[in-house]
Amino acid sequence: MRVLLMSGLALGLLAGGAAQAQTPSFPSSGAFGHIDDEAAQRGLAVYQGVCASCHSLNQLHYRDLAGIGLDTAQIAGLANAVKLATGQPATPDDVFKAPAAMSMGGAVPPDLSSIVAQRRDGTRYIYRFLTGFAPAPAGVTMLPGHYYNRAYPGGQVAMPPVLRDNAVTYADGTKATQAQEAADVAEFLTWASDPNLTARHVLGIRAGIFFAFLTLVALATKRRIWKQEG
Amino acid sequence: MQSEAKQGVACPYLIKDRAPGGAWHATLPTLLGALLALLLASGAVLAVYYNPRDAYGAVQMINREVNGGWLVLGYHNTGASLAFLALYAQLFRLLLTRGYRGPARFAWMLWVKLLAVLLLSGWLGFVLQGGAGGALSLTHASDAALTLPGFPGAVALWIFGGPSGPGTLARLLVFHVLLAACPVWVICWARCAARRARPAPEGRAVAFWPVYASQYFAALAALALFFTLLLAFAPHWGQSAQAMLPGDVLPMVISYPWYLQPVAHLAGLIPGDGGAILVVILAAATLYALPWLDRSNGAPPGRLYRGLTLLLGLDVLALGWASAPVLQIIFGIWFFIHFLVLTPLVTAAEAK
């Protein structure tokens, strides 16, 4: 079994290397990256329409969606459409409604609040994972209830492929291809994991410029004083 | 602003006893002090919101819900990383220049104590985040500590209160806070010791203001720049994604932050949880005993000694990086060989 998993992992790494070339660049990646609000909002639609039936988002409240550019009325409308277990509609201060507890082939669907931070190179990983489902290569014996995925460590995952073309209809008219949906939900989950990403980068640029200037002035001052004293 | 030496006696804390041309590395202890002060201040804010009964949720809450919480968390996280960087750099410089001998011996022993306190505090901080690696590490540590016999076992029972459970982090939070206050004292103590150990300056002394103040200011500004860039663009530098997993996930291998990784790998030298504690105590004792292991009798460090010290630096880095157990054992054994075998031999040979 271990040999099987190892060979699956090796295959997955090889295939993952090939798929990496096609991974799109994300606005959120890199030192100066920022969350693309439009992409994240489309990603929210994908999460709500597809992912939310199995995966929770326990660390997020509906009100937090202001962070990807939704206004108060939109958030209130979105929350109001959700029926809580009590039968009441959700309010913006409620946590995202979690799906009923379930088990897929023995695996519990993980909470997605911090999934991007919990994986190495998380944003790209989510994209590669969601677009990585493929028929199992010859010679790979699949575990019962598992699906072959090029990006998943070991190659066999209990989650079925869920993203397909037109799985959701985008409000902004963007064509909902499978790759587009995967990229958008990856951007949305990047924001969910790190809601302060944009603020942090802006702060870094501003404070970085200030401290770079201050360092230069301080060094020049030091040189001058030491020259006088020496 | 040129002062006479006697003014230095009247006002010992304002007059530096270094001659002009002071090296930048002499600002390291001050930078470390500034980082520890930042850790204390940010830690005080975090402690207000922290909840040991739901550590992972509390950190998430600080990061997401508390106004500016992510920034304070970043100060604490990056501050810890850079404090260790400053301390490791200082220790390495003292090793390279044999700054642990003679009257500076007392200061060296304080630096080793500071290392022990910071490592313990750093480990507690890692565990208090409630991540997957931290939870498993705590289970190992409390299991090992409770098997200790006699007095050490009683102390361990007092600290952990039994096997790791829901209440353990509440206890450890107290010790994290208590330990946090120690480095401030130790660092002041070490500065006094180093100042007393240094020979009286020949010729005129130089005033702290503005000569050394300008150097400290420039060093602090550069630190602030480096700190900002790390905090903003690489907030989780040196930490694995595993730290973000909740504590109920059981990892195969614990990934520690970079500053604990060499110690964690060194601890694997003797198998078993009890062996790990023994190795760490032995390593600390070895560093502590370094002034006596050095047989140089005041000779300046030779080329061979400096080469070996550089090699030791690389060895410790490699020890942190290595994931293969065989490599960890080789690098770990080299650490002890360097201090217990090579240092006495080489320093004695170079003294002749």
Chai-1 contact restraints between the chains, C-beta under 6 A:
chainA,res_idxA,chainB,res_idxB,connection_type,confidence,min_distance_angstrom,max_distance_angstrom,comment,restraint_id
A,A31,B,F233,contact,1.0,0.0,6.0,A-B,restraint_1
A,Q59,B,Q60,contact,1.0,0.0,6.0,A-B,restraint_2
A,S114,B,M244,contact,1.0,0.0,6.0,A-B,restraint_3
A,A117,B,M244,contact,1.0,0.0,6.0,A-B,restraint_4
A,Q118,B,A241,contact,1.0,0.0,6.0,A-B,restraint_5
A,Q118,B,M244,contact,1.0,0.0,6.0,A-B,restraint_6
A,Q118,B,L245,contact,1.0,0.0,6.0,A-B,restraint_7
A,R119,B,A241,contact,1.0,0.0,6.0,A-B,restraint_8
A,R120,B,A241,contact,1.0,0.0,6.0,A-B,restraint_9
A,N196,B,W70,contact,1.0,0.0,6.0,A-B,restraint_10
A,R200,B,A232,contact,1.0,0.0,6.0,A-B,restraint_11
A,L203,B,A232,contact,1.0,0.0,6.0,A-B,restraint_12
A,G204,B,A232,contact,1.0,0.0,6.0,A-B,restraint_13
A,G204,B,F233,contact,1.0,0.0,6.0,A-B,restraint_14
A,A207,B,T228,contact,1.0,0.0,6.0,A-B,restraint_15
A,G208,B,T228,contact,1.0,0.0,6.0,A-B,restraint_16
A,G208,B,L229,contact,1.0,0.0,6.0,A-B,restraint_17
A,F211,B,A224,contact,1.0,0.0,6.0,A-B,restraint_18
A,F211,B,L225,contact,1.0,0.0,6.0,A-B,restraint_19
A,F211,B,T228,contact,1.0,0.0,6.0,A-B,restraint_20
A,A212,B,L225,contact,1.0,0.0,6.0,A-B,restraint_21
A,L214,B,A221,contact,1.0,0.0,6.0,A-B,restraint_22
A,T215,B,A221,contact,1.0,0.0,6.0,A-B,restraint_23
A,T215,B,A222,contact,1.0,0.0,6.0,A-B,restraint_24
A,T215,B,L225,contact,1.0,0.0,6.0,A-B,restraint_25
A,A218,B,F217,contact,1.0,0.0,6.0,A-B,restraint_26
A,A218,B,A218,contact,1.0,0.0,6.0,A-B,restraint_27
A,A218,B,A221,contact,1.0,0.0,6.0,A-B,restraint_28
A,L219,B,A218,contact,1.0,0.0,6.0,A-B,restraint_29
A,T221,B,S214,contact,1.0,0.0,6.0,A-B,restraint_30
A,K222,B,S214,contact,1.0,0.0,6.0,A-B,restraint_31
A,K222,B,Q215,contact,1.0,0.0,6.0,A-B,restraint_32
A,K222,B,A218,contact,1.0,0.0,6.0,A-B,restraint_33
A,I225,B,P210,contact,1.0,0.0,6.0,A-B,restraint_34
A,I225,B,S214,contact,1.0,0.0,6.0,A-B,restraint_35
A,E229,B,P20,contact,1.0,0.0,6.0,A-B,restraint_36
A,E229,B,V211,contact,1.0,0.0,6.0,A-B,restraint_37
A,G230,B,P20,contact,1.0,0.0,6.0,A-B,restraint_38
